[in-house]
Amino acid sequence: MSADWFRRRFLPRGPLPAPRPPRPRASPVPYRRPRFLRGSGSSSGTADASRRPDARPVRSPVRGRSLPWNAGYAEIINAEKSEFNEDQAACGKLCIRRCEFGVEEDQEWLTLCSEEFLTGHYWALFDGHGGPAAAILAANTLHSCLRRQLEAVVEGMVATQPPMHLSGHCICPSDPQFVEEKGIRTEDLVIGALESAFQECDEVIGRELEASGQVGGCTALVAVSLKGKLYVANAGDSRAILVRRDEVRPLSSEFTPETERQRIQQLAFIYPELLAGEFTRLEFPRRLKGDDLGQKVLFRDHHMSGWSYKCVEKSDLKYPLIHGQGRQARLLGTLAVSRGLGDHQLRVLDTNIQLKPFLLSVPQVTVLNMDQLEPQEEDVVVMATDGLWDVLSNEQVARLVRSFLPGNREDPHRFSELAKMLIRSTQGTDDSPIQEGQVSYDDVSVFVIPLHHQGQGHSSH
Amino acid sequence: MSADWFRRRFLPRGPLPAPRPPRPRASPVPYRRPRFLRGSGSSSGTADASRRPDARPVRSPVRGRSLPWNAGYAEIINAEKSEFNEDQAACGKLCIRRCEFGVEEDQEWLTLCSEEFLTGHYWALFDGHGGPAAAILAANTLHSCLRRQLEAVVEGMVATQPPMHLSGHCICPSDPQFVEEKGIRTEDLVIGALESAFQECDEVIGRELEASGQVGGCTALVAVSLKGKLYVANAGDSRAILVRRDEVRPLSSEFTPETERQRIQQLAFIYPELLAGEFTRLEFPRRLKGDDLGQKVLFRDHHMSGWSYKCVEKSDLKYPLIHGQGRQARLLGTLAVSRGLGDHQLRVLDTNIQLKPFLLSVPQVTVLNMDQLEPQEEDVVVMATDGLWDVLSNEQVARLVRSFLPGNREDPHRFSELAKMLIRSTQGTDDSPIQEGQVSYDDVSVFVIPLHHQGQGHSSH
């Protein structure tokens, strides 16, 4: 992506063209539930038919089907917010093949052997909006993008330290020292591959949705185990936490119009054209009205962490670029997340104002070194879409994990049972720890990934 | 500042105009040392005359002159790097007057009483580059800008919670609730005032330097005590830390081309014109050369935290936007800091490429709640320019503080003695804790601010 591209794409001269009516050239992306749920309940091709709020089924893989690392999974569909469950999930083994340089002078890439070279594992949650299509495409695609990106740098990943040149040729004798001084580690190549894979997947989704005349977007939360490390990449408002006996550690942070206010306001400052005169980029405690004109009111602009007062002018009465608090916060009155995949066609209702320039597909990546962690018997990573975290805090989830696991050591399916229990805790039933009235009506999907005796210190060849 | 202003200022159409030759209309800013050093040694109007590297004097206020909170101060000039000491310092009482609204319908601001309303204290360090003028102007000006900005919002600061309207009129009955929901606290108004004051001061410096035909820039590190809180605002590579018996806590972080790489690369991505075809915005482990052409080498772009490989093209051989590691890292081959005041005229040597668009004057602000902290006898804040931190780590400084203070309880001047001792520890003399060869040849300035029995729980009226 170049600056020119950005300008051509989002800043056409003259009035904005009307959004192209979708001209489907491909068949729509079919709705489905994750493959690993096959045989676990209602058929995967259709939405759940009867859905009384108090009788939505919690689904998890059938007993006997095991997910990578014996991870647990469970999901529940929303309380009639949408026809389909807009969450999607994927997991599996990640097989990285080795590509080797040819020995010729012209150095073409040749795949000399196609068998597995490095293997890892992959768990992913996608929370869709505006329809299920983007989340389904992401669940179908992201792992392939990641595999491709990892294969492109695998030569660098297997070295103790990434070489300056991927060919391994050393052009300058002090190249290893330059790499050392920059502090570049092999894990930085995995982080780079995750960043590239999210962007590649976003482009694929854009093309596929355009071709099939569909719309929509999704968040993406991915955990990848590779060579003794667990990478958690997040773009959106899902969340992953590490739960140990004496520790609860966030492994991701949420990207919403509130948490990314300064980045979003900054872009509107640089390209005011993106707001088409319809929105104000400034933040106020509430939407201003005529009576506020001429008054000095609290406000915040892109360069401010603190607050100040400004004299209200007419342009301040426009609808705010970011409006509402907490769960209600919306970007351009439309979207509750500021990072994710898809949304290429999304516009503010009845306008040509596009959301996409304000959205990032690049994830934030955190790394858990499993060797250093020395995971104990009941250490787990809990990954879930926002439906869980809207109702349960990290500490509440940790308490539920710690109270459930010790009593269920014999059940091989216990991590899925834990995931189901976590979801039931959001439904206001059972002896749930949530406060009266705090019930999730959203789609909720949960992975519970046990860490003990997993992914440590071995790089399989 | 508006986007249009930015474009007009930094992106003229056609070839860039040659920098205007300075036409001095005002007399140059006279060189001086901080006022509170008067009587402490060499005269303040000239540079220190004889300066053998091993015989540079460490200066501190004369015994008997006390700084706010009985803070200590010491400084040393660089080892012949420049004619003048380019560091500057300022401290004093901060007197905020109350401005009250008139009762008239037209609501003009009236200063009804001009006596002190709120008082605080102020300590500041400025590390100049390209001449001493910007640092001297900042030392002369920033506290006035801050007082003005605080007076503009003082009505909001003295309330339990900042009112939506500065007039105190309540236009919408639920305004206090909106402010509450946004989590806006009175300290956010001080943070906002500090942010605005830095920007205002930057504009003043720009005007004054242009008028006097001088050049230069400086970093700014400011501590402000107000209503039981200590605010630390930083723009540049100076540093403040809190040292307690059992704790060392950073109160600022450094802003350099390395720490702000993504912001700087992002701007070059948005406005490639700023590089005038002379620089590449991409980061590589070292500067590339002809032999690298066509090779796949490690690189990083603005959206990447991780690293990846790219095939080297000719444009990648240009000089990098950010080059060098650690202390050697430079922005556009020129500047070692990415935030600060001044540098309005600074250009890359022999080109028209401007540095200013890449620099921020806005500080990062951290807040220390003195009531919660319950400072003990020997808790201090150490503020110093980079000359100290290049040679001593936070932990080494903390050890020196803890070893010095208990043995010197009777000396009323002990905090300046401590500041002097810290500086001597950077000179490779005494029984210094630094490693062989690690000696500071830079200007070094240090404030040591004792926290015990200071600034707690009282808002003076």
Chai-1 contact restraints between the chains, C-beta under 6 A:
chainA,res_idxA,chainB,res_idxB,connection_type,confidence,min_distance_angstrom,max_distance_angstrom,comment,restraint_id
A,A3,B,F269,contact,1.0,0.0,6.0,A-B,restraint_1
A,A3,B,I270,contact,1.0,0.0,6.0,A-B,restraint_2
A,A3,B,P272,contact,1.0,0.0,6.0,A-B,restraint_3
A,V153,B,Y309,contact,1.0,0.0,6.0,A-B,restraint_4
A,M164,B,P285,contact,1.0,0.0,6.0,A-B,restraint_5
A,M164,B,V297,contact,1.0,0.0,6.0,A-B,restraint_6
A,M164,B,L298,contact,1.0,0.0,6.0,A-B,restraint_7
A,H165,B,Q295,contact,1.0,0.0,6.0,A-B,restraint_8
A,H165,B,V297,contact,1.0,0.0,6.0,A-B,restraint_9
A,L166,B,K296,contact,1.0,0.0,6.0,A-B,restraint_10
A,L166,B,Y309,contact,1.0,0.0,6.0,A-B,restraint_11
A,I171,B,D291,contact,1.0,0.0,6.0,A-B,restraint_12
A,F178,B,P285,contact,1.0,0.0,6.0,A-B,restraint_13
A,F178,B,R286,contact,1.0,0.0,6.0,A-B,restraint_14
A,V179,B,P285,contact,1.0,0.0,6.0,A-B,restraint_15
A,E181,B,Q325,contact,1.0,0.0,6.0,A-B,restraint_16
A,K182,B,P285,contact,1.0,0.0,6.0,A-B,restraint_17
A,I184,B,W307,contact,1.0,0.0,6.0,A-B,restraint_18
A,D188,B,G306,contact,1.0,0.0,6.0,A-B,restraint_19
A,D188,B,W307,contact,1.0,0.0,6.0,A-B,restraint_20
A,L189,B,W307,contact,1.0,0.0,6.0,A-B,restraint_21
A,I191,B,S305,contact,1.0,0.0,6.0,A-B,restraint_22
A,I191,B,G306,contact,1.0,0.0,6.0,A-B,restraint_23
A,G192,B,M304,contact,1.0,0.0,6.0,A-B,restraint_24
A,G192,B,G306,contact,1.0,0.0,6.0,A-B,restraint_25
A,G192,B,W307,contact,1.0,0.0,6.0,A-B,restraint_26
A,G192,B,S308,contact,1.0,0.0,6.0,A-B,restraint_27
A,E195,B,M304,contact,1.0,0.0,6.0,A-B,restraint_28
A,E195,B,G306,contact,1.0,0.0,6.0,A-B,restraint_29
A,F269,B,A3,contact,1.0,0.0,6.0,A-B,restraint_30
A,I270,B,A3,contact,1.0,0.0,6.0,A-B,restraint_31
A,P272,B,A3,contact,1.0,0.0,6.0,A-B,restraint_32
A,P285,B,M164,contact,1.0,0.0,6.0,A-B,restraint_33
A,P285,B,F178,contact,1.0,0.0,6.0,A-B,restraint_34
A,P285,B,V179,contact,1.0,0.0,6.0,A-B,restraint_35
A,P285,B,K182,contact,1.0,0.0,6.0,A-B,restraint_36
A,R286,B,F178,contact,1.0,0.0,6.0,A-B,restraint_37
A,D291,B,I171,contact,1.0,0.0,6.0,A-B,restraint_38
A,Q295,B,H165,contact,1.0,0.0,6.0,A-B,restraint_39
A,K296,B,L166,contact,1.0,0.0,6.0,A-B,restraint_40
A,V297,B,M164,contact,1.0,0.0,6.0,A-B,restraint_41
A,V297,B,H165,contact,1.0,0.0,6.0,A-B,restraint_42
A,L298,B,M164,contact,1.0,0.0,6.0,A-B,restraint_43
A,H303,B,V362,contact,1.0,0.0,6.0,A-B,restraint_44
A,M304,B,G192,contact,1.0,0.0,6.0,A-B,restraint_45
A,M304,B,E195,contact,1.0,0.0,6.0,A-B,restraint_46
A,S305,B,I191,contact,1.0,0.0,6.0,A-B,restraint_47
A,G306,B,D188,contact,1.0,0.0,6.0,A-B,restraint_48
A,G306,B,I191,contact,1.0,0.0,6.0,A-B,restraint_49
A,G306,B,G192,contact,1.0,0.0,6.0,A-B,restraint_50
A,G306,B,E195,contact,1.0,0.0,6.0,A-B,restraint_51
A,W307,B,I184,contact,1.0,0.0,6.0,A-B,restraint_52
A,W307,B,D188,contact,1.0,0.0,6.0,A-B,restraint_53
A,W307,B,L189,contact,1.0,0.0,6.0,A-B,restraint_54
A,W307,B,G192,contact,1.0,0.0,6.0,A-B,restraint_55
A,S308,B,G192,contact,1.0,0.0,6.0,A-B,restraint_56
A,Y309,B,V153,contact,1.0,0.0,6.0,A-B,restraint_57
A,Y309,B,L166,contact,1.0,0.0,6.0,A-B,restraint_58
A,Q325,B,E181,contact,1.0,0.0,6.0,A-B,restraint_59
A,V362,B,H303,contact,1.0,0.0,6.0,A-B,restraint_60
